[in-house]
């Protein structure tokens, strides 16, 4: 069987339109790629913790989801609070506390 497909000019127009649409989609998603990758990594890291909580509370799926969200919030918020407090402590000094060099 020799089934050759003839590629016509309309096929090339469709290919170019598809490439243009793919590029436009990339431009729409590009600002969010870092957030998407970070969310994917966090979900992979949180999955064993979520499974462990789910084994402890097998009939309470909503409570398991709530506890997983709370644990994830503390995992994100606690380091941010420590970094923020370190930045505040090293912030600009008042004229009385600064050493004029």
OpenMM code with the backbone's topology and positions (N, CA, C; nanometers):
from openmm import Vec3, app, unit

residues = "UNK UNK UNK UNK UNK UNK UNK UNK UNK UNK UNK UNK UNK UNK UNK UNK UNK UNK UNK UNK UNK UNK UNK UNK UNK UNK UNK UNK UNK UNK UNK UNK UNK UNK UNK UNK UNK UNK UNK UNK UNK UNK UNK UNK UNK UNK UNK UNK UNK UNK UNK UNK UNK UNK UNK UNK UNK UNK UNK UNK UNK UNK UNK UNK UNK UNK UNK UNK UNK UNK UNK UNK UNK UNK UNK UNK UNK UNK UNK UNK UNK UNK UNK UNK UNK UNK UNK UNK UNK UNK UNK UNK UNK UNK UNK UNK UNK UNK UNK UNK UNK".split()
positions = [
    Vec3(0.0827, -0.1178, 0.0000),
    Vec3(0.0000, 0.0000, 0.0000),
    Vec3(0.0874, 0.1245, 0.0000),
    Vec3(0.0662, 0.2040, -0.0938),
    Vec3(0.1427, 0.3265, -0.1064),
    Vec3(0.0480, 0.4443, -0.0887),
    Vec3(0.0282, 0.4836, 0.0359),
    Vec3(-0.0606, 0.5961, 0.0654),
    Vec3(0.0233, 0.7196, 0.0926),
    Vec3(0.0494, 0.7958, -0.0086),
    Vec3(0.1236, 0.9193, 0.0095),
    Vec3(0.0257, 1.0318, 0.0309),
    Vec3(0.0632, 1.1204, 0.1211),
    Vec3(-0.0225, 1.2356, 0.1478),
    Vec3(0.0392, 1.3566, 0.0805),
    Vec3(-0.0391, 1.4267, 0.0055),
    Vec3(0.0084, 1.5461, -0.0616),
    Vec3(-0.0030, 1.6646, 0.0335),
    Vec3(0.1076, 1.7321, 0.0554),
    Vec3(0.1092, 1.8498, 0.1400),
    Vec3(0.0886, 1.9709, 0.0507),
    Vec3(-0.0197, 2.0392, 0.0771),
    Vec3(-0.0521, 2.1560, -0.0043),
    Vec3(-0.0227, 2.2830, 0.0728),
    Vec3(-0.0450, 2.3947, 0.0088),
    Vec3(-0.0200, 2.5249, 0.0717),
    Vec3(-0.1123, 2.5458, 0.1919),
    Vec3(-0.2331, 2.4934, 0.1866),
    Vec3(-0.3252, 2.5106, 0.3000),
    Vec3(-0.2748, 2.4355, 0.4240),
    Vec3(-0.2050, 2.3253, 0.4012),
    Vec3(-0.1463, 2.2543, 0.5146),
    Vec3(-0.0397, 2.3403, 0.5816),
    Vec3(0.0436, 2.4050, 0.5022),
    Vec3(0.1488, 2.4896, 0.5578),
    Vec3(0.0895, 2.6091, 0.6318),
    Vec3(-0.0197, 2.6615, 0.5839),
    Vec3(-0.0865, 2.7723, 0.6538),
    Vec3(-0.1359, 2.7243, 0.7896),
    Vec3(-0.1907, 2.6051, 0.7948),
    Vec3(-0.2379, 2.5499, 0.9222),
    Vec3(-0.1216, 2.5241, 1.0181),
    Vec3(-0.0099, 2.4761, 0.9670),
    Vec3(0.1079, 2.4521, 1.0517),
    Vec3(0.1598, 2.5836, 1.1081),
    Vec3(0.1674, 2.6857, 1.0244),
    Vec3(0.2141, 2.8167, 1.0710),
    Vec3(0.1171, 2.8742, 1.1731),
    Vec3(-0.0127, 2.8592, 1.1504),
    Vec3(-0.1120, 2.9086, 1.2462),
    Vec3(-0.1009, 2.8333, 1.3788),
    Vec3(-0.0754, 2.7037, 1.3712),
    Vec3(-0.0587, 2.6246, 1.4933),
    Vec3(0.0655, 2.6677, 1.5702),
    Vec3(0.1750, 2.6909, 1.5002),
    Vec3(0.2974, 2.7381, 1.5661),
    Vec3(0.2765, 2.8761, 1.6285),
    Vec3(0.2064, 2.9633, 1.5579),
    Vec3(0.1784, 3.0957, 1.6121),
    Vec3(0.0910, 3.0859, 1.7382),
    Vec3(-0.0100, 2.9990, 1.7342),
    Vec3(-0.0969, 2.9810, 1.8511),
    Vec3(-0.0191, 2.9229, 1.9689),
    Vec3(0.0712, 2.8282, 1.9416),
    Vec3(0.1525, 2.7706, 2.0494),
    Vec3(0.2430, 2.8770, 2.1101),
    Vec3(0.3016, 2.9628, 2.0273),
    Vec3(0.3864, 3.0702, 2.0777),
    Vec3(0.3057, 3.1701, 2.1597),
    Vec3(0.1848, 3.2024, 2.1153),
    Vec3(0.0986, 3.2938, 2.1906),
    Vec3(0.0610, 3.2333, 2.3260),
    Vec3(0.0338, 3.1044, 2.3288),
    Vec3(0.0038, 3.0375, 2.4568),
    Vec3(0.1244, 3.0424, 2.5489),
    Vec3(0.2429, 3.0216, 2.4933),
    Vec3(0.3649, 3.0306, 2.5746),
    Vec3(0.3801, 3.1711, 2.6331),
    Vec3(0.3547, 3.2735, 2.5529),
    Vec3(0.3664, 3.4105, 2.6031),
    Vec3(0.2662, 3.4385, 2.7152),
    Vec3(0.1496, 3.3765, 2.7097),
    Vec3(0.0508, 3.3944, 2.8162),
    Vec3(0.0927, 3.3255, 2.9459),
    Vec3(0.1553, 3.2092, 2.9350),
    Vec3(0.1900, 3.1290, 3.0520),
    Vec3(0.3272, 3.1671, 3.1085),
    Vec3(0.4124, 3.2268, 3.0277),
    Vec3(0.5521, 3.2526, 3.0650),
    Vec3(0.5694, 3.3264, 3.1977),
    Vec3(0.4885, 3.4275, 3.2307),
    Vec3(0.5088, 3.4937, 3.3602),
    Vec3(0.4805, 3.4031, 3.4811),
    Vec3(0.4071, 3.2960, 3.4592),
    Vec3(0.3655, 3.2100, 3.5693),
    Vec3(0.4440, 3.0792, 3.5768),
    Vec3(0.5430, 3.0605, 3.4922),
    Vec3(0.6148, 2.9326, 3.4878),
    Vec3(0.6856, 2.9042, 3.6199),
    Vec3(0.7494, 3.0049, 3.6798),
    Vec3(0.8176, 2.9818, 3.8078),
    Vec3(0.7193, 2.9377, 3.9153),
    Vec3(0.6040, 3.0018, 3.9214),
    Vec3(0.5031, 2.9641, 4.0212),
    Vec3(0.4492, 2.8241, 3.9957),
    Vec3(0.4290, 2.7904, 3.8712),
    Vec3(0.3781, 2.6575, 3.8372),
    Vec3(0.4793, 2.5498, 3.8766),
    Vec3(0.6062, 2.5736, 3.8472),
    Vec3(0.7102, 2.4767, 3.8831),
    Vec3(0.7208, 2.4634, 4.0353),
    Vec3(0.7160, 2.5768, 4.1066),
    Vec3(0.7229, 2.5715, 4.2534),
    Vec3(0.6029, 2.4973, 4.3114),
    Vec3(0.4841, 2.5208, 4.2580),
    Vec3(0.3658, 2.4486, 4.3055),
    Vec3(0.3786, 2.2989, 4.2799),
    Vec3(0.4342, 2.2624, 4.1653),
    Vec3(0.4543, 2.1205, 4.1340),
    Vec3(0.5527, 2.0570, 4.2316),
    Vec3(0.6615, 2.1267, 4.2604),
    Vec3(0.7617, 2.0743, 4.3539),
    Vec3(0.7021, 2.0611, 4.4939),
    Vec3(0.6288, 2.1630, 4.5391),
    Vec3(0.5663, 2.1561, 4.6716),
    Vec3(0.4642, 2.0431, 4.6795),
    Vec3(0.3895, 2.0220, 4.5722),
    Vec3(0.2914, 1.9127, 4.5754),
    Vec3(0.3605, 1.7775, 4.5836),
    Vec3(0.4734, 1.7622, 4.5142),
    Vec3(0.5478, 1.6366, 4.5243),
    Vec3(0.6053, 1.6159, 4.6637),
    Vec3(0.6516, 1.7250, 4.7261),
    Vec3(0.7081, 1.7134, 4.8608),
    Vec3(0.6005, 1.6906, 4.9667),
    Vec3(0.4817, 1.7456, 4.9454),
    Vec3(0.3750, 1.7329, 5.0445),
    Vec3(0.2970, 1.6022, 5.0326),
    Vec3(0.3065, 1.5340, 4.9196),
    Vec3(0.2249, 1.4146, 4.8985),
    Vec3(0.2480, 1.3060, 5.0035),
    Vec3(0.3724, 1.2737, 5.0428),
    Vec3(0.3893, 1.1711, 5.1478),
    Vec3(0.3286, 1.2139, 5.2813),
    Vec3(0.3385, 1.3410, 5.3150),
    Vec3(0.2787, 1.3892, 5.4401),
    Vec3(0.1271, 1.3772, 5.4326),
    Vec3(0.0707, 1.4133, 5.3184),
    Vec3(-0.0747, 1.4026, 5.3002),
    Vec3(-0.1201, 1.2569, 5.3085),
    Vec3(-0.0455, 1.1669, 5.2471),
    Vec3(-0.0802, 1.0244, 5.2551),
    Vec3(-0.0728, 0.9730, 5.3983),
    Vec3(0.0283, 1.0180, 5.4736),
    Vec3(0.0423, 0.9734, 5.6125),
    Vec3(-0.0768, 1.0208, 5.6950),
    Vec3(-0.1155, 1.1471, 5.6790),
    Vec3(-0.2321, 1.1986, 5.7519),
    Vec3(-0.3578, 1.1248, 5.7082),
    Vec3(-0.3664, 1.0928, 5.5791),
    Vec3(-0.4839, 1.0219, 5.5275),
    Vec3(-0.4934, 0.8798, 5.5846),
    Vec3(-0.3799, 0.8158, 5.6078),
    Vec3(-0.3831, 0.6817, 5.6706),
    Vec3(-0.4285, 0.6901, 5.8154),
    Vec3(-0.3946, 0.8009, 5.8831),
    Vec3(-0.4356, 0.8165, 6.0229),
    Vec3(-0.5841, 0.8489, 6.0352),
    Vec3(-0.6388, 0.9226, 5.9365),
    Vec3(-0.7803, 0.9615, 5.9381),
    Vec3(-0.8466, 0.9176, 5.8073),
    Vec3(-0.8713, 0.7878, 5.7901),
    Vec3(-0.9166, 0.7394, 5.6587),
    Vec3(-1.0566, 0.7851, 5.6171),
    Vec3(-1.1421, 0.8144, 5.7117),
    Vec3(-1.2804, 0.8490, 5.6763),
    Vec3(-1.3066, 0.9994, 5.6771),
    Vec3(-1.2044, 1.0786, 5.6962),
    Vec3(-1.2216, 1.2244, 5.7078),
    Vec3(-1.1367, 1.2951, 5.6023),
    Vec3(-1.1792, 1.2847, 5.4762),
    Vec3(-1.1007, 1.3405, 5.3655),
    Vec3(-1.0888, 1.4928, 5.3750),
    Vec3(-1.1971, 1.5616, 5.4164),
    Vec3(-1.1928, 1.7080, 5.4254),
    Vec3(-1.0994, 1.7547, 5.5366),
    Vec3(-1.1002, 1.6852, 5.6488),
    Vec3(-1.0112, 1.7215, 5.7593),
    Vec3(-0.8656, 1.6957, 5.7193),
    Vec3(-0.8426, 1.5880, 5.6455),
    Vec3(-0.7076, 1.5584, 5.5971),
    Vec3(-0.6598, 1.6699, 5.5047),
    Vec3(-0.7464, 1.7159, 5.4158),
    Vec3(-0.7093, 1.8252, 5.3255),
    Vec3(-0.6809, 1.9527, 5.4033),
    Vec3(-0.7623, 1.9814, 5.5038),
    Vec3(-0.7407, 2.1003, 5.5869),
    Vec3(-0.6080, 2.0913, 5.6605),
    Vec3(-0.5795, 1.9767, 5.7207),
    Vec3(-0.4533, 1.9603, 5.7929),
    Vec3(-0.3327, 1.9709, 5.6989),
    Vec3(-0.3455, 1.9158, 5.5795),
    Vec3(-0.2361, 1.9270, 5.4827),
    Vec3(-0.2127, 2.0723, 5.4437),
    Vec3(-0.3199, 2.1474, 5.4249),
    Vec3(-0.3062, 2.2900, 5.3916),
    Vec3(-0.2436, 2.3678, 5.5064),
    Vec3(-0.2810, 2.3341, 5.6291),
    Vec3(-0.2230, 2.4025, 5.7454),
    Vec3(-0.0734, 2.3709, 5.7560),
    Vec3(-0.0368, 2.2456, 5.7383),
    Vec3(0.1055, 2.2080, 5.7438),
    Vec3(0.1826, 2.2807, 5.6345),
    Vec3(0.1293, 2.2847, 5.5136),
    Vec3(0.1961, 2.3533, 5.4036),
    Vec3(0.2079, 2.5026, 5.4299),
    Vec3(0.1055, 2.5604, 5.4902),
    Vec3(0.1111, 2.7028, 5.5242),
    Vec3(0.2228, 2.7296, 5.6236),
    Vec3(0.2367, 2.6451, 5.7244),
    Vec3(0.3449, 2.6649, 5.8207),
    Vec3(0.4818, 2.6422, 5.7571),
    Vec3(0.4898, 2.5482, 5.6631),
    Vec3(0.6167, 2.5245, 5.5949),
    Vec3(0.6578, 2.6472, 5.5148),
    Vec3(0.5618, 2.7181, 5.4593),
    Vec3(0.5927, 2.8376, 5.3795),
    Vec3(0.6050, 2.9611, 5.4671),
    Vec3(0.5147, 2.9791, 5.5631),
    Vec3(0.5084, 3.1037, 5.6402),
    Vec3(0.6219, 3.1155, 5.7418),
    Vec3(0.6570, 3.0083, 5.8089),
    Vec3(0.7608, 3.0175, 5.9124),
    Vec3(0.8960, 3.0644, 5.8576),
    Vec3(0.9479, 3.0058, 5.7503),
    Vec3(1.0743, 3.0590, 5.6971),
    Vec3(1.0621, 3.2031, 5.6487),
    Vec3(0.9479, 3.2386, 5.5915),
    Vec3(0.9295, 3.3769, 5.5476),
    Vec3(0.9311, 3.4732, 5.6658),
    Vec3(0.8712, 3.4334, 5.7771),
    Vec3(0.8733, 3.5195, 5.8961),
    Vec3(1.0150, 3.5349, 5.9493),
    Vec3(1.0935, 3.4281, 5.9484),
    Vec3(1.2317, 3.4373, 5.9943),
    Vec3(1.3145, 3.5288, 5.9045),
    Vec3(1.2977, 3.5158, 5.7747),
    Vec3(1.3708, 3.6023, 5.6815),
    Vec3(1.3261, 3.7474, 5.6978),
    Vec3(1.1958, 3.7696, 5.7112),
    Vec3(1.1441, 3.9048, 5.7277),
    Vec3(1.1965, 3.9684, 5.8564),
    Vec3(1.2003, 3.8925, 5.9651),
    Vec3(1.2503, 3.9487, 6.0910),
    Vec3(1.3996, 3.9806, 6.0803),
    Vec3(1.4755, 3.8989, 6.0090),
    Vec3(1.6182, 3.9278, 5.9893),
    Vec3(1.6369, 4.0541, 5.9061),
    Vec3(1.5519, 4.0734, 5.8067),
    Vec3(1.5610, 4.1946, 5.7251),
    Vec3(1.5252, 4.3171, 5.8064),
    Vec3(1.4226, 4.3067, 5.8901),
    Vec3(1.3809, 4.4209, 5.9723),
    Vec3(1.4903, 4.4564, 6.0721),
    Vec3(1.5558, 4.3570, 6.1294),
    Vec3(1.6617, 4.3847, 6.2267),
    Vec3(1.7809, 4.4537, 6.1622),
    Vec3(1.8048, 4.4318, 6.0358),
    Vec3(1.9177, 4.4948, 5.9680),
    Vec3(1.8742, 4.6148, 5.8850),
    Vec3(1.7555, 4.6654, 5.9108),
    Vec3(1.7028, 4.7783, 5.8363),
    Vec3(1.7778, 4.9073, 5.8653),
    Vec3(1.7304, 5.0157, 5.8087),
    Vec3(1.7990, 5.1441, 5.8292),
    Vec3(1.7942, 5.1857, 5.9765),
    Vec3(1.9007, 5.2487, 6.0214),
    Vec3(1.9086, 5.2871, 6.1616),
    Vec3(1.8677, 5.4339, 6.1772),
    Vec3(1.8293, 5.4676, 6.2977),
    Vec3(1.7932, 5.6070, 6.3259),
    Vec3(1.9220, 5.6875, 6.3462),
    Vec3(1.9155, 5.8220, 6.3392),
    Vec3(2.0352, 5.9035, 6.3542),
    Vec3(2.1058, 5.8820, 6.4888),
    Vec3(2.0328, 5.8501, 6.5950),
    Vec3(2.0966, 5.8324, 6.7262),
    Vec3(2.1722, 5.7014, 6.7368),
    Vec3(2.1241, 5.5966, 6.6644),
    Vec3(2.1874, 5.4655, 6.6772),
    Vec3(2.2946, 5.4408, 6.5723),
    Vec3(2.2986, 5.5174, 6.4666),
    Vec3(2.3997, 5.4989, 6.3625),
    Vec3(2.5328, 5.5556, 6.4070),
    Vec3(2.6376, 5.4881, 6.3701),
    Vec3(2.7733, 5.5364, 6.3993),
    Vec3(2.8204, 5.6158, 6.2784),
    Vec3(2.8482, 5.7408, 6.2983),
    Vec3(2.8952, 5.8241, 6.1884),
    Vec3(3.0430, 5.7962, 6.1665),
    Vec3(3.0725, 5.7469, 6.0499),
    Vec3(3.2096, 5.7090, 6.0226),
    Vec3(3.2696, 5.8008, 5.9293),
] * unit.nanometer
topology = app.Topology()
chain = topology.addChain("A")
for resn in residues:
    res = topology.addResidue(resn, chain)
    for name in ("N", "CA", "C"):
        topology.addAtom(name, app.Element.getBySymbol(name[0]), res)
